[in-house]
């Protein structure tokens, strides 16, 4: 096995304009002069270049978050969920579960292990990687060994469809990350052989030959094909890419379709669409607006599909299609935390509708993929919103339980909730905190979110510079200029504080650009170098500081945060400040429950404080003066709970007596605005001070508030 250090890997990938590479008897000119892997012609050059896995290390609370994962479900799922990810798993050569859930787990565990440099976790990933690399068939197939006769059902396991293309796509991502961390050349050999196998097989056995999932998620396959092409230059990979693109669900068309009146007639419409070759009438009728037309996780993964192919096509309309889709998602299904209502199928804007954990994980990965390719910071703004609002509260602090669904407004998490399309099929467990509540796919797929976010905090630039596009306490090591070693230490209380500090350590003086993202929510941002303000114009939300740098140089980015409001479902109001959405502080108690069924023990959560408050429009009109910002004592420790919340916003609100829960859900009261009773304010209307905390710090919450015209 060939294993090389991260720095050696960087140097091996270092290209010059005069370099050539021989591949299958053909010599290619390598056009890029980058220090890190860049797209090879005819692919469009990437705006930002990913650093090898392990180059970026979390610090402060972010490191605590990853440690919780290592000590919780991520690091111990083989003992928590052994029936699926234990030794019987088909990806370990066993006769057990052989579909997506095993690779899902490793897709999060492997980057976590290498980011933390945790040898015990690396050892847990090793059998999965080694089995995939060492058990490829002569024809090129990788994955669980197909049964001669499809087995009968075994409770809790997905044993059949072993030749389905979809689960292979997850393992492709795993192997790519493993190569990025280790440089193990076996990965290149195995993937080359596998993609030749795909090239031969796909014309007769298309992506959706066994299930629909691979045609919806073909971009995951195409992304790794292009990555391998950038390393080997093998032309057959471009041919394979065209086949995969043709057989992948036509997301670009769907995202750009005009609204129509041909609506689905069932929430499961997405399962009834014809497979490849797709029916043009069905495709042309489908838009993001439809309830039931699109599966939420497929949508999260499909968001990147047009942009992945944009690398080959160079046509801007592929990027614009995704931007339109994001606007439509927000309009028809959006919630303030950056996600969308979708409990398997899309389900509208009501703030009691569920947001699936898998949609968060895959949506973040799609946005991270898009940012590198386009350099468009509109996508980075959304990634930041999801990561710092939607992601933290969906798993318990110790990462031992999770919600299948979360909602913007949730004041009870119990098995009596009836707001989900999945309520009956999951026996009411959609919103409770458990290990196998709802669908267990999220139990295995939740783990990629935080590690991959860390991996995308910093990038290299094609001209030998460095970029910080997402902000969190971290440290990055990379090569800049003419292979100068740079370490950037980022110290910050972001997303709660307005300032981010970067300190540079170099092995010699060097000139290179440093890119900083200026979020769209921040006006009058200020940049200081060694304490002195510098005038840098931000184009497309990117400020570029070009100068000669030396060890000890410091850069400070100040991003003023102001309180503002936004309008959501049925004219309700959400309160925001900077990257964070704020929600009513609702205290709670947890109660364990075990019904002795397949959903195992879970935690129900009940409110112990009042939650039925509205906002007052006259107070909102006077923001920010009418609000009080309270900075709690915070030393940078893990912040994502009520006890450690670094900030509070205090506003005057109004108690709404007629707003009552319906089977545990805070269904909005009758329409608000003016509060009238025979021309006067109703009896019992009382203005009170209410406390809002960052959404990510909550378990129970009201985020979308009815708003009243009271003086």
Secondary structure, DSSP 8 states (H G I E B T S, - for coil): -----HHHHHHHH---TT-EEEETTEEEE-----SS----TTS---SEE---TTSEEE-HHHHHHHHHHHHSHHHHHHHHSHHHHSTT-GGGT-SS--SHHHHHHHHHHHHHHHHHT-HHHHHHHHHHHHHHHH---TT---SS---SS-----TT---S-TT-HHHHHHHHHHHHHHHHHH--THHHHHHHHHHHHHHHHTTTS-TTSS-SHHHHSHHHHHHHHHHHHHHH--THHHHHHHHHHHHS--HHHHHH----S---SSTTGGGTS--SS--HHHHHH--TT-TTSSBHHHHHHHTTHHHHHHHHH--THHHHHHHHHHHHHHHHHB-TTS-B-BSSBB--S-TTS-EEHHHHHHHHHHHHHHHHHH--HHHHHHHHHIIIIIIGGGB-TTSS-EESEE-SSBSEESTT---STTTTTTTT-SSSEESSSS-THHHHHTTHHHHHHHHTSEEEETTS-EEE-S-SSEEEEEEETTTEEEEEEEEE-TTTSSEEEEEEEESS-EEEEEEEE--TT--S-EEEETTEEE---EETTEEEEEEEE-TT-EEEEE----EEEEE-GGG-EEEEETTEEEEE-B-EEEEEE--SSTT-SEEEEEESS---EEEEHHHHHTTTTT-EEEE----SS---STTT-SEEEEEEEEE-TT---BTTB----S--EE--BTTB--TT--EEEEEEEEGGG-SBB--SB-EEE--
